[in-house]
Amino acid sequence: MKTSQLALSVAAALLVALLAGYLWGASGRRAAEQALHASTTRADLLEIRGSLLAARVDLYNVNFGNASRDLQDALDRLRAIAPRLKDRPADDQKWVAEASSQADQAHRLAGQLDAGANAHAAAAAVAVERLLADPAR
């Protein structure tokens, strides 16, 4: 009788310890996932800005081929990141749309060998910088 009570007590203690460990481990998971999402989004936005700025340098050097590739890279990344930014405020949605529109226009003009693409690439970079401006993001 005493051995069965002892075994039952040990099993109950194990279950309580297991449950407490699970709850303790899961307590910071949500915050960690949110921080990971925010840092991944920020890294993607920095890469987009880098592609846009590289395109501006290429346009300044009248290298329309590299500029077109950089602008296409920025456009692809903007399209990929747009769904992840749906939960952001309306102002951010406006800046994402502005960056996409300006980058698309710059890409089109670079394909036509028009140096005016530089101004559109600059406007797209400014829109991305507006998304990066708030450190809370």
N, C-alpha and C positions, 0 to 999 in steps of 0.2 A: 504494500500500500504506500509506504513512504517513498519507494523508488519511483512509482508512477506519479506521485505528487511532485517529486523532485524533477522528473523528466518533463512534466507538464509546465512547471515553473520555469525551467530553462527554455523550453520552446516559446513560452509567452514572452520571456525577457528578450529572446532573439527576435521575435516578431516586432516588439516595441522598438528595439534598437534599429532594426531594418527600416521601419517606418520613419523613425526620427532621422536617420541618415538620409533617406530619400527626400524628406521635407527640407532638411538643411541644405542638401545639394541643389534642389530645385528652386530654392528661395531667390538666388541671384541670376537664374538662367534668363529670365525675361529681360532684365536690364542689360545683360551681356549680349543677348541677341539684338537688342535695339542699338547698342553701341557698335556692334559689328556691321549692322545694316547702314548706320550713319557713316561709318568710316569707309565702307565700300562705295557708297554713293559719292562721298567726297573725293575719293581716289579716282573714280570714273569721271567726275566733273573736271578734276585737274588734268586728266589725260585728254579730255575733249579740248580744254583750253590750250593745252600744249600743242595739239594738232592744229588748232586754229592759228596759233601764233607762228608755228612752223610754216603754215601755208602763207602767212603774211610775209615772212622772210623770203620764201620762194617767189612770191609775186614781186617783191621788191627787186629780186635778182633776175626777174623776167624768166623764171623757170616754171612755166605753166604746167608741165607734166607732173613735177613733184607737188606743186600746189594743188593740182586736181586730186592727186592721191591723198594728200593730207586732208583736204576738205571732204573727200568721200569717207575717210576714216572718221572724221568728226561727225559727219552726218549719220553714219552707221551706229556710232556710239550714242549719239543723241536719241536715235530711234529706239535703241535697246534700253536706255535708261528712262525714257519717258513714262513707261508704265509703273516704274518704281517710285516715281515722283507724284503719282496721283493723289496721295494722301497729304500732300503739302498744301499750303494756302493758295488762294486764287492768284495772288501776285506772282508766286513761283511758277504757276502754270503759264502765266503770261510770258515770263522770261524764257521758259522752255520753248514755247511756240515761237517767240521772237528769235531765239538762237537758231532753231531749226530753219525758219524762213530765211534768215540772213545767210546762213551757211549754204542753204540750197541755192540761193541767188548767186552767191560767190562762186559756187561750184559751176553753175551754168555759165557765168561770165568767164571763168578761167578756161572752160572748154571752148569758148569763142575767142580766146587769147586777148581778152579785154582786161587792161590793168585796173579798171574800176572794181574788179573783184576784191581788191585790197580793202576798200572802204566797207564792203559787206562783211568780209571776214573780220574786220575790226569790230563792227557792230555785233556780230555773233559772239566774239570774245568778250565784249562788254556785258552782254546778256548772261553769259556763263559766269562771269565774275560777280554779277549781281546775285546769282544763286549761291555762290561761295562766300558772299560777304558776311552772312550771319554766322558767328561761331557756334551757335546753339544747334545748327543743323548738322 
